[in-house]
Amino acid sequence: MLELLVVAAIVVSVTALAVPNLKTVQRNLRISGDARNLGGLISQAQLRAAAEYTHARVYANLSNNTYWLEVWNKSGNGGAGCWQTDGDSTNSCTVTGSSPVNTLSTGVSFGYGNVTSPPANTETTLGQAPLCYTGYAGQAGNTTTISNTACLEFNSRGVPSDPTANGKADANGALFITDGNSVYGITVLASSSIGNWYADNSSSASWQAR
């Protein structure tokens, strides 16, 4: 009986140590996986824009913590053109509530927590990518923004573009996600270079390249 009690005590002790570690591992896997997915989608948007000689973007809904890839469909909307969600075989233009989306993992959201400065040699001020517009970068009359969004857009040369009517090269393209313990970021420079970053959720944290 004494031996059984000792074994039981050891099992309880080991379990008490293992459970918090397991939760930490699960949390880290969730946010790092989301960061990889976002980075992969951004790279895909860049390639699609150049390959199809159009515009493509990663659209992030900051309120719902969802994101997806859109390609400018020149023949959509009766020939006026529109954004079409990649993988949507039903709608020629993106339809909210119908077109497919990707959702961040449980406990992960768009944001940068307590971090106060951007990664070195990226954007000048820490912030998400510019608001999404209804049209594409450089399109005449493209002045309508969509609230609570962030878009990383590429033009037909695969260059990141400010989504306004000016359509100039965008040096402030970035998407950040956090789980309250760490922050991951994907940045896109005007040179088209894509960077992946990590930092602890602290105002004094330093960004590390991934």
N, C-alpha and C positions, 0 to 999 in steps of 0.2 A: 504493500500500500504506500509506504514511504517513497519507494522508487517511482511509482506511478505519479505521485504528487509532485516529485521533483521534475519528471518529464513534462507534466502538464504545465508547471511553472515556467519551464524553459520555452515551451511552445508558445505560451501566452506572451512572454517577453519578446521572443523573436517576431511574433505577429505584430506586437505593438510598435516595434521598430520598422517592420517591413511596410505596413500599410501607408504611413505618411510618405515614405520613399516612393511607393508605387503611385500614389496620387501625384507626386511631383513629376515623375516620369511621364505619366499620362498627360498632365498639363503641358509639359514641354513638347511632347509629341504633337499635341493638337496645334499649338501656335506655330511651331516650326513647319508642320505640314501645310498649314494655311499659307505661310510665307512662301513656301516652295511653289504652291499652286498659283499664287498671285504672280510670282516671278515668271513662271512658265507661261502664264496667260499673256503677260506683258510682252514677252519675247515673241509669242505667237502673233500677237496683234501687229508687231513691227514687221514680221515676215509677211503676213497676209496683206498688209497695206502695200508693200513693195511688189509682191508677187501678182496681185490683182489690179495694180495701178489705180488704187482708190485710197480711201481713208479707213483706218480701223482704230478702235479704242477699247480700253478696259474701263467699263462703267462700274462705279462703286456707289451703292445706295448706303449712305452713312447712317441712316435711321434704322434700316432693316438688317444691316450687316450682311448684305448680299452683293454679289458682283458677277459680271459676265462680259463676254467679248462681243462687240458689235462691229459690223462692217458696213460702210456706206453703200447702200444698194441704189445705184444710179437710176435704175428703171422702176424703182418702187414708188408708191404714192402717186400713181397715175403719170409717171415720168418725171415728177418733180424731185424724186429721190427721197430716201429716208434711211434711218439706221435700222439694220436688221440684226437680230441676235444670232450669233453663230450656233448652228445646230438646230435652229427652229425651222422645221420643214413645213410648218402649217401657215405661218404668217410671213409675208414679204417685208413687213415692217415690224419692229418690236412692239409687242402688245403687253402692257402691264397686267400681270396676273395669269397670262397665258404662255408667254415666251419663257424658256427655261432659264434658271438662275443657279448660281453657286452660293452656298451659305457658309459663313464662317463657323468654325466649331463652337460647341458649347463653352461659354466663358470667354470667348475671344470676340473683340469688337474693333471697329476702326477707331484709331486714336493713338496718341503718344504719351498718355499717362502723365507722369511728373517730369518727363524729359523736357528740357527747355531749349536745347540747341540742335541744329541739324547735323548730320554726318559731315565730316571735313570735306571741303571742296565740292559740295553739292549745292543745294539751294541756300540762299542768303538768310532766309528766315524759316524756322521750322513750321511746316504746315502741310496739309494734304494737297493733292493736285487741284487745279482750278475746277470750278463748277462745270458740270456738263452743259452743253448747249444743244438746242434742238437740231441745229445744222452742223456742218463740218467746218474745220478751221480754214479761214480764208474765204468762205462762201459769203457773197454779198448779202447784206441784210441779216446776217446771222447774229442776232442780238438777244435772243430769248434764252435765259438760263433756267436750269432745273434745280430747285432748292434741295439742300441736304444731299448733295452728290459730289463726286470727285471723278474726273476723267483724265486718263493718260491717253492722248491721241497721237497717232502717227500719220504723216502724209504719204503720198505715193512713192516718195524716195526713202521711206523708212525713218524719217526724221521726226522727232517729237515736236508737236506743233501746239501753240497756244490756241485753244478752241474758239477764240473770238473771231470776228470778221477780219482781223489783221492777219491772223494765221502765221505769225512769226515763229521762229524756233523757240521752244519752251525750255528754259533752263531751271524751272521750278516744278518739274514733274516728280511726284513722290506719293506713295501710299504707305501709311503706317497702321499697324495693328498691335493690340496689347491685350494681355490677359490679367493685368493688374500686378503682375510680378516681373514681366519682361516686355520689351517693345521690339518689334521687328519692323524694318523698313525696306522698301524697294524704291530706289531712286533712278531717274533717267536724266542724263545730262543732255545739253544741246548737241553734243557730239554723237548722240545716240547710244552712248555707253550706259549699260544697266548695272546698277550696284545693289548688293544685298547686305543688310546691316542688322546688328543686334546690339541691344543695350539693356542694362537693368533699369527697372522702373524707378529712377531716381533723378533728381534735378542735377546731381553732380556726376551722373553716369557718363562714361565715354563710349562712343560708338565703336563697334568692332566689325570689320568686314567679314562676311561669311563666305 
